[in-house]
Amino acid sequence: MLTITPTNITPTNFKAEQNMFVQKKDMQPIPMDYGMDTLDLQTLTQEKELQKKEKQQNRMNKLLAYSSVGIAVGLVGQLLLSLYATFRGGHATLDKISKSAQNLNFKDVTNEKTFEELFLSDEMKKVVEDLKTTIERAEWIKKKGGEGGSGIMLYGEPGGGKNAYVYALTKYLQKLFPDSKLVMMDVLKFKGMFNGQTENNIIGFVENVIKEAKENPNKKFVVFLDEFDSIARKDTSSNSSMTESFQNAFKTKLLDLTSVENIQVIAATNKAAKDKPLNMLLDDAILNRFPTKIYVPLPTKEQMLNAIVGHYKTLSKELVDAKLLDTNNSELNKICEYITKENHHASFRDYNYILEKARIISEAKDRKPGSPITLEDFKKAVEQHAYNENWESSPNTKTKITTKITKNLSLLQKIKNWWANRNK
């Protein structure tokens, strides 16, 4: 029997032996000599890699340098152009003004309506008659100390027919002064990119109109300045100094324009309304050049009715229902009353949309080509427009809109019932 005593036990360091075993396992034979050929090949490969990296870095540095130079040149060029325009702004002569400003835009009003064809309300008829008298007696007014060729300001909500009034006034002047011209001035198109360019463009336009008028003293030149508030606003604190410098230059040129006897200046703005006075919106000095101020209201029920019937009377009788040609038709009167309800703010833009929609409806797939536009087609057009504009339901539209709402509520109730019963 083997007896184990403390004296015959040899202590073993298991951790040390385990480490030695790992070291032996990981040790690999180290070559004593690579040889000269191997060393030369490695050195050459490393040098090529370094050269390649250096070339790439140099190429990137050059690219960045060229880009920086290009940007700098562009900025300097832009700065120089801006400085040049600043120094030249407001002091341009005709030979230095852009060609686009010198081209006057004459509007042909041959196919536009006269005042009589506009079916004016009684209030507007009185305004137009007063305006005609002022124009016809301009010479006597001037002899009594008045100003000749002063401006007319049209203001009111969009769609009241301000452009139509300008066209009608031009046609009226053409009767008094044959071959008179309407010159359209879209102010927004004259906006310049650089400081001073806008001033130069509009000043050039004004000088060309004056030149044309003085060369043709027997003609009247109606100058229509649409979107007038974009250049004549009273408060310029939120705008740039460019706007202020333009206004100062424009005030002077506007004085020149309205002082020429055979030039009639008409300005229009959609921003002012009956409850928003013009002097709260427009610069006082500019507004003073327009002593005749005309508020153009939205169409009345009678205006809308007469405009609709008047339009359909221009079509061949076989293309339109007789009911749409009768101003006494009770149904048509109710529809026009609904369209022009005060809270709808209906304008002649709505009128144009409804007429176009009625034309499309009358040419539906289930109808013969060339079928007449009926009163029912017109009602459907009004219904669709009322729905799109969120107008309140009329007797003519109530049934259809109520049906749509009922269907939607019914579907919603079905979904609620399904959701409540889904786990039962």
C-alpha positions in Angstrom: 0.0 0.0 0.0 1.4 3.3 -1.1 1.4 5.9 1.6 1.4 9.5 0.6 3.2 11.8 2.9 4.1 15.5 2.6 7.7 14.6 2.0 7.1 12.6 -1.2 4.8 15.2 -3.0 6.5 17.3 -5.6 4.7 20.7 -6.0 3.6 21.4 -9.5 3.0 24.9 -11.0 0.1 24.1 -13.3 -0.3 27.7 -14.4 3.3 28.1 -15.4 3.2 24.9 -17.4 0.0 25.9 -19.2 1.7 29.2 -20.2 4.7 27.4 -21.6 2.5 25.1 -23.6 0.7 28.1 -25.1 4.0 29.8 -25.9 5.4 26.8 -27.6 2.2 26.3 -29.6 2.3 30.0 -30.8 6.0 30.1 -31.6 6.8 29.9 -35.3 10.2 29.3 -36.9 11.9 32.7 -37.7 13.8 32.7 -41.0 17.4 33.7 -40.4 17.9 35.3 -43.8 15.4 36.9 -46.3 18.0 37.3 -49.0 18.9 40.5 -50.9 16.4 40.0 -53.7 13.5 39.8 -51.4 14.5 43.0 -49.5 14.9 45.0 -52.7 11.5 43.9 -54.0 9.7 45.0 -50.7 11.5 48.3 -50.6 10.6 49.0 -54.3 6.9 48.2 -53.6 6.8 50.5 -50.6 8.3 53.4 -52.5 5.8 53.0 -55.3 2.9 53.0 -52.8 4.3 56.2 -51.2 4.7 57.9 -54.7 1.1 56.9 -55.6 -0.3 58.4 -52.4 1.7 61.6 -52.9 0.4 62.1 -56.5 -3.2 61.6 -55.3 -2.7 64.2 -52.5 -1.1 66.7 -54.9 -4.0 66.2 -57.3 -6.5 66.9 -54.5 -4.6 70.0 -53.4 -4.6 71.4 -56.9 -8.3 70.7 -57.4 -9.1 72.5 -54.1 -6.9 75.4 -55.0 -8.5 75.9 -58.5 -12.0 75.7 -56.9 -11.1 78.3 -54.4 -9.7 80.7 -57.1 -12.9 80.1 -59.2 -15.2 80.9 -56.3 -13.1 84.0 -55.4 -13.2 85.3 -59.0 -16.9 84.8 -59.2 -17.6 86.7 -56.0 -15.3 89.5 -57.0 -17.1 89.8 -60.4 -20.5 89.8 -58.7 -19.4 92.5 -56.3 -18.0 94.7 -59.1 -21.2 94.3 -61.1 -23.3 95.2 -58.0 -21.1 98.2 -57.2 -21.3 99.4 -60.9 -25.1 99.1 -60.8 -25.3 100.9 -57.5 -23.3 103.9 -58.8 -25.3 104.0 -62.0 -28.7 103.3 -60.4 -31.3 106.1 -60.7 -29.3 108.1 -63.2 -29.7 106.1 -66.4 -30.4 107.6 -69.8 -32.2 105.9 -72.6 -29.1 104.6 -74.3 -28.0 102.9 -71.1 -31.3 101.2 -70.2 -31.9 97.5 -70.9 -33.6 96.8 -74.2 -36.4 94.9 -72.5 -37.5 98.1 -70.7 -37.7 100.0 -74.0 -40.1 97.6 -75.6 -43.6 98.9 -74.8 -46.3 96.3 -74.4 -49.4 97.5 -76.3 -52.7 95.6 -75.5 -55.2 95.1 -78.3 -58.7 95.7 -76.9 -60.7 95.1 -80.1 -62.4 92.0 -78.7 -62.9 93.4 -75.2 -66.2 94.7 -73.8 -67.4 98.3 -73.7 -68.8 99.8 -70.5 -72.3 99.1 -71.8 -71.5 95.4 -72.3 -70.2 95.1 -68.7 -73.7 95.2 -67.2 -72.6 97.6 -64.5 -74.5 98.1 -61.3 -76.4 101.4 -60.9 -73.7 102.7 -58.5 -70.9 101.9 -61.0 -72.9 103.4 -63.9 -72.9 106.7 -62.0 -69.1 106.4 -61.3 -68.4 105.7 -65.0 -70.6 108.6 -66.2 -68.7 111.0 -63.9 -65.4 109.6 -65.2 -66.4 110.1 -68.8 -67.5 113.7 -68.1 -64.1 114.4 -66.4 -62.2 113.1 -69.4 -64.4 114.9 -72.0 -64.0 118.2 -70.1 -60.3 117.8 -69.1 -59.4 120.9 -71.1 -61.9 123.1 -69.3 -60.9 121.7 -65.9 -57.3 122.6 -66.7 -58.2 126.1 -67.7 -59.9 126.5 -64.3 -56.7 125.5 -62.5 -57.0 121.7 -62.5 -54.3 119.3 -63.5 -54.3 117.6 -66.9 -53.6 113.9 -67.4 -53.9 113.1 -63.7 -54.2 109.4 -62.6 -57.0 107.1 -61.8 -56.7 104.5 -59.0 -58.8 101.3 -59.1 -59.0 99.3 -55.9 -61.0 96.4 -54.5 -61.0 92.7 -53.9 -59.6 90.4 -56.6 -62.1 89.4 -59.3 -64.1 92.6 -59.3 -63.3 93.3 -62.9 -60.7 96.1 -62.7 -58.9 94.9 -65.8 -62.3 94.9 -67.7 -62.8 98.5 -66.6 -59.4 99.5 -68.0 -60.2 97.8 -71.4 -63.6 99.5 -71.5 -62.1 102.9 -70.7 -59.5 102.4 -73.5 -62.3 101.6 -76.0 -64.2 104.7 -74.9 -61.1 106.8 -75.4 -60.6 105.3 -78.9 -63.9 106.7 -79.9 -62.9 110.2 -78.8 -59.3 109.9 -80.0 -58.9 107.3 -82.9 -56.0 104.9 -82.7 -55.4 105.4 -79.0 -53.2 102.8 -77.3 -53.3 100.8 -74.1 -49.8 100.3 -72.7 -49.6 97.4 -70.1 -47.0 97.7 -67.4 -46.5 94.5 -65.4 -44.4 95.9 -62.5 -43.2 92.5 -61.3 -41.5 91.8 -64.7 -39.3 94.9 -64.2 -37.7 93.6 -61.0 -33.9 93.7 -61.5 -31.3 91.4 -60.1 -28.8 94.1 -59.1 -29.2 97.2 -57.1 -30.4 100.1 -59.3 -31.5 97.8 -62.2 -35.2 97.9 -61.3 -35.1 101.7 -61.1 -33.5 101.9 -64.5 -35.9 99.5 -66.1 -39.0 101.4 -65.0 -37.5 104.8 -65.5 -36.7 103.7 -69.1 -40.3 102.5 -69.6 -41.7 105.9 -68.4 -39.4 107.9 -70.6 -40.3 105.8 -73.7 -44.1 106.3 -73.0 -43.6 110.0 -72.7 -41.5 110.0 -76.0 -44.3 108.1 -77.8 -47.0 110.4 -76.4 -45.2 113.6 -77.4 -44.6 112.3 -80.9 -48.3 111.4 -81.3 -50.2 114.4 -79.7 -53.5 113.4 -81.3 -53.6 110.0 -79.7 -54.4 109.0 -76.1 -52.0 106.7 -74.3 -53.6 104.7 -71.4 -50.8 103.4 -69.1 -52.1 100.6 -66.9 -49.9 99.9 -63.8 -51.2 96.6 -62.4 -50.2 95.2 -59.0 -49.4 98.8 -58.1 -48.9 98.1 -54.4 -45.8 96.1 -55.1 -43.9 99.3 -55.9 -45.8 102.0 -54.0 -46.2 100.5 -50.5 -46.2 103.1 -47.7 -44.2 101.0 -45.3 -40.7 100.2 -46.7 -39.1 99.4 -43.3 -39.1 95.7 -44.0 -37.8 96.2 -47.5 -34.3 96.9 -48.7 -32.8 100.4 -49.4 -33.1 99.5 -53.1 -36.9 99.7 -52.7 -36.7 103.1 -51.1 -34.3 104.5 -53.7 -36.6 103.2 -56.4 -39.7 104.8 -54.8 -37.9 108.2 -54.7 -36.9 107.9 -58.4 -40.4 106.6 -59.4 -42.2 109.5 -57.6 -40.4 111.9 -59.9 -41.0 109.9 -63.1 -44.7 109.4 -62.1 -45.1 113.2 -61.8 -43.6 113.5 -65.4 -46.0 110.8 -66.7 -49.2 112.2 -65.2 -48.3 115.7 -66.4 -48.5 114.8 -70.1 -51.9 115.8 -71.4 -52.5 112.8 -73.8 -51.4 110.2 -71.2 -54.0 108.7 -68.9 -52.4 106.7 -66.1 -54.5 104.0 -64.4 -53.2 102.0 -61.4 -54.8 99.0 -59.8 -54.4 97.1 -56.5 -56.1 94.1 -55.0 -54.7 94.8 -51.5 -57.0 97.7 -50.5 -60.7 97.2 -50.0 -63.7 99.3 -48.8 -62.7 98.8 -45.2 -59.0 99.2 -45.9 -58.3 102.8 -47.0 -55.7 103.4 -49.7 -53.7 105.9 -47.5 -53.0 103.0 -45.1 -51.4 101.0 -47.9 -49.8 103.3 -50.4 -47.1 106.0 -50.2 -48.8 109.4 -49.7 -46.7 111.3 -52.3 -47.4 108.6 -54.9 -51.1 108.4 -54.0 -51.5 112.1 -54.5 -50.8 111.6 -58.2 -54.2 109.7 -58.4 -56.9 112.2 -57.4 -59.7 110.0 -59.0 -60.1 106.9 -56.8 -62.6 104.3 -57.8 -63.6 101.4 -55.6 -64.5 98.4 -57.8 -66.9 96.1 -55.7 -67.5 92.4 -56.3 -70.5 91.8 -58.6 -74.0 92.1 -57.4 -76.8 89.5 -58.1 -78.1 91.7 -61.0 -74.6 92.0 -62.4 -74.0 88.3 -62.2 -77.4 87.5 -63.8 -76.9 90.0 -66.6 -73.3 88.8 -67.2 -74.4 85.1 -67.5 -77.4 85.8 -69.8 -75.3 88.3 -71.8 -72.6 85.6 -72.3 -75.1 82.9 -73.4 -76.7 85.3 -75.9 -73.4 85.4 -77.7 -73.7 81.7 -78.6 -75.8 80.1 -81.3 -79.3 79.4 -80.1 -79.0 75.7 -80.7 -76.1 75.5 -78.3 -77.9 76.9 -75.2 -81.1 76.3 -73.4 -83.7 79.1 -73.7 -83.9 79.3 -69.9 -80.4 80.5 -69.7 -81.3 83.4 -72.0 -84.1 84.8 -69.8 -83.2 87.2 -67.0 -86.7 86.7 -65.6 -86.3 83.0 -65.1 -86.9 82.4 -61.4 -84.6 79.4 -61.1 -81.7 81.3 -62.7 -82.4 84.3 -60.4 -82.2 82.1 -57.3 -78.9 80.6 -58.5 -77.4 84.1 -59.1 -78.6 85.2 -55.7 -76.9 82.2 -54.1 -73.6 82.8 -56.0 -73.4 86.4 -54.9 -74.3 85.9 -51.2 -72.2 88.3 -49.1 -70.2 85.6 -47.2 -69.3 83.8 -50.5 -67.2 86.8 -51.8 -68.0 85.5 -55.4 -66.1 87.4 -58.1 -65.9 87.3 -61.9 -63.3 84.6 -61.5 -66.0 82.4 -60.0 -68.2 83.4 -62.9 -65.6 82.3 -65.4 -65.0 79.0 -63.6 -68.7 78.1 -63.6 -69.2 78.9 -67.3 -66.2 76.7 -68.2 -67.5 73.9 -66.0 -71.0 74.1 -67.5 -69.4 73.7 -71.0 -67.5 70.6 -70.0 -70.6 69.0 -68.3 -72.7 69.6 -71.4 -70.2 67.5 -73.4 -70.3 64.4 -71.1 -69.8 60.9 -72.6 -73.5 60.1 -72.4 -74.5 63.2 -74.4 -74.4 63.8 -78.1 -71.6 66.1 -79.3 -72.8 69.6 -79.6 -75.6 69.1 -77.1 -77.0 72.5 -75.8 -75.9 73.8 -72.4 -79.0 73.4 -70.1 -80.0 75.1 -66.9 -79.4 71.8 -65.2 -75.8 71.8 -66.5 -75.3 75.3 -65.1 -76.7 74.2 -61.7 -74.3 71.2 -61.6 -71.4 73.6 -62.4 -72.5 75.8 -59.5 -72.8 72.8 -57.2 -69.3 71.6 -57.9 -67.8 75.1 -57.5 -69.7 75.6 -54.2 -68.4 72.3 -52.9 -64.8 73.2 -53.9 -65.0 76.7 -52.3 -66.8 75.4 -49.2 -69.8 77.6 -49.7 -72.8 76.8 -47.6 -75.4 74.6 -49.2 -78.1 76.2 -51.4 -81.5 74.7 -52.2 -80.0 73.4 -55.4 -76.9 71.8 -53.8 -78.4 70.8 -50.4 -79.7 67.3 -51.5 -76.4 66.2 -53.1 -74.2 67.5 -50.3 -76.5 66.0 -47.6 -76.4 62.7 -49.4 -72.6 62.7 -49.4 -72.5 63.5 -45.7 -75.1 60.8 -44.9 -73.1 58.2 -46.8 -69.9 59.2 -45.0 -71.6 59.0 -41.6 -73.1 55.6 -42.4 -69.7 54.2 -43.4 -68.2 55.6 -40.2 -70.9 54.0 -38.1 -70.3 50.6 -39.8 -66.5 50.9 -39.0 -67.4 51.7 -35.3 -69.7 48.8 -35.0 -67.1 46.4 -36.6 -64.5 47.7 -34.1 -66.8 47.2 -31.1 -67.8 43.7 -32.1 -64.4 42.4 -33.4 -63.6 40.4 -30.2 -67.2 39.0 -29.6 
